[in-house]
Structures are given as C-alpha cells and as structure tokens.
Amino acid sequence: MIVFAFAVFGALLGAYQARKRGGQRLDLAQYGAAYGMAFAILGLFVTVFLSRGL
C-alpha cells in the first residue's frame, strides 16, 4: 500500500512540475510517469525497511 501511495503522489508531483514549466498534455503524462516510477521505487525501499523493523 505504501508503494501505491508513493507512486500516486509522485505522478501528481510530476504532472504539477510539468504544468508549472508550461508543458503540454504529453509532457504532463511523461513527467507523471517518470516521477511515479521513481517514487514507487522509493516506496518499495521504505516498505522493505519498515517490514524488516530496522
């Protein structure tokens, strides 16, 4: 669940960044996808960290 939350947050953040820079629809999608994947990987590490109890 953490991974999904991070991915959604990343996608929204990426779309916001693209819109702030004056991007078109495809720019919004590309930034959203890239940020979403990056944040999903970060969320995966957080999940593993929390499940190991470190």
Backbone as a ProteinNet text record, in pm:
[ID]
protein_1_A
[PRIMARY]
MIVFAFAVFGALLGAYQARKRGGQRLDLAQYGAAYGMAFAILGLFVTVFLSRGL
[TERTIARY]
82	0	87.1	200.2	289.9	343.4	375.4	429.3	327.2	202	97.1	78.9	80	64.3	179.9	301.3	416.9	407.3	363	352.5	250.2	137.6	34.1	83.9	146.1	199.7	305	392.1	494.8	435.8	332.5	268.7	204.4	139.8	79.3	185.2	293.2	401.9	466.8	486.3	545.1	456.6	327	234.8	232.6	241.7	245.8	371.8	484.7	610.2	602.7	546.5	535.1	441.9	332.2	238	302.1	379.9	446.8	547.5	606.4	704.5	640.2	508.1	436.5	425.3	421.6	416.1	277.3	276	150.4	103.5	-5.2	-60.8	38	110.5	205.3	321.7	360.1	463	414.7	289.4	231.6	233.9	198.1	196	336.7	433	569.5	629.1	614.4	666.2	594.6	463.2	387.8	433.6	458.3	503.5	643.4	731.8	869.3	874.9	807.5	806.6	734.5	627.1	553.4	639.9	717.5	805.7	916.6	973.7	1081	1029.9	913.5	858.7	811	767.9	728.8	850.2	964.8	1086.3	1126.3	1115	1143.3	1047.6	920.8	822.6	851.5	905.9	943.6	1054.4	1153.6	1260.2	1207.1	1115.6	1056.4	979.9	905.8	830	922.6	1030.5	1125.4	1190.5	1226.6	1287.7	1193.8	1067.1	971.4	939	933.1	898.5	1012	1134.2	1246.3	1261.4	1193.7	1195.8	1324.4	1390.9	1518.3	1500.2
-119	0	126.4	118.7	233.8	263.1	156.5	173.6	244.9	203.3	265.5	412.7	442.6	581.9	668	616.2	689.7	711.2	608.4	619.1	725.2	726.5	826.1	966.3	979.8	1110.1	1156.8	1066.6	1100.5	1141.8	1071.3	1105.8	1244.4	1273.7	1405.7	1515	1486.8	1583.5	1607.2	1501.5	1515.1	1595.3	1569.4	1645.2	1792.1	1816.2	1954.3	2025.6	1957.3	2016.7	2049.2	1958.7	1982.1	2098.9	2105.8	2216.7	2349.4	2347.9	2469.4	2519.6	2426.9	2463.5	2490.2	2488.2	2521.3	2406.3	2283.3	2167	2139.4	2067.1	2023.2	1893.8	1834.1	1712.5	1596.3	1577.1	1466.1	1488.6	1614.4	1645.2	1610	1643.3	1608.9	1457.4	1382.5	1237	1180.6	1233.5	1182.8	1213	1333.8	1369.8	1288.8	1274.2	1196.5	1051.8	992.4	853.1	839	929.1	920.1	940.9	1042.6	1068.1	954.8	904.3	794.4	670.5	635.9	519.6	541.9	661.3	690.6	683.9	740.7	738.8	599.3	518.1	380.4	300.3	321.7	253.3	299.4	429	480.7	419.5	409.1	347.2	200.9	131.6	-8.2	-20.6	67.9	65.5	97.3	191	224.2	104.4	35	-82.4	-191.7	-217.8	-320.4	-278.1	-152.7	-101.8	-119.7	-85.5	-96.5	-241.6	-328.8	-467.7	-542.5	-497.2	-559.6	-507.2	-397.9	-345	-277.2	-219.3	-153.5	-12.2
0	0	0	66.3	70.3	-68.9	-143.1	-278.3	-366.1	-357.8	-437.9	-401	-272.5	-227.5	-277.1	-269.4	-318.7	-469.7	-543.5	-689	-729.1	-662.9	-694	-659.5	-544.1	-505.7	-606.1	-648.3	-746.2	-879.6	-923.9	-1050.4	-1043.4	-934	-917.1	-909.8	-840.2	-829.7	-965.8	-1042.6	-1175.5	-1269.5	-1266.2	-1350	-1308.7	-1180.2	-1131.1	-1181.1	-1174.7	-1221.3	-1370.1	-1448.1	-1592.6	-1621.3	-1548.3	-1568.8	-1530.5	-1422.1	-1375.9	-1479.7	-1553.5	-1656	-1791.5	-1797.8	-1920.5	-2018.9	-1970.9	-2058	-2112.7	-2223.7	-2285.1	-2217.8	-2272.5	-2212.7	-2210.1	-2319.2	-2323.5	-2227.5	-2207.7	-2108.9	-1968.7	-1941.3	-1810.9	-1789.6	-1893.8	-1882.8	-1863.1	-1937.5	-1926.9	-1789.9	-1744.2	-1611.5	-1503.3	-1517.1	-1419.5	-1413.8	-1529.9	-1533.8	-1474	-1510.3	-1460.3	-1309.3	-1261.4	-1117	-1044.6	-1103.1	-1041.5	-1024	-1127.7	-1117.5	-1015.4	-1016.2	-921.1	-777.4	-752.6	-617.4	-577.9	-675.1	-644.5	-597.9	-662	-619.1	-479.6	-455.8	-322.2	-219.2	-254	-165.2	-140.1	-240.4	-222.6	-118.8	-126.1	-26.8	112.7	122.1	252.7	308.3	222.3	265.8	317.1	244.2	288.2	420	429.9	551.6	671.3	654.1	763.8	796.9	697	723.2	793.3	773.9	842.2	985.2	1014.4	1150.3	1189.2	1091.9	1122.7	1167.7
[MASK]
++++++++++++++++++++++++++++++++++++++++++++++++++++++

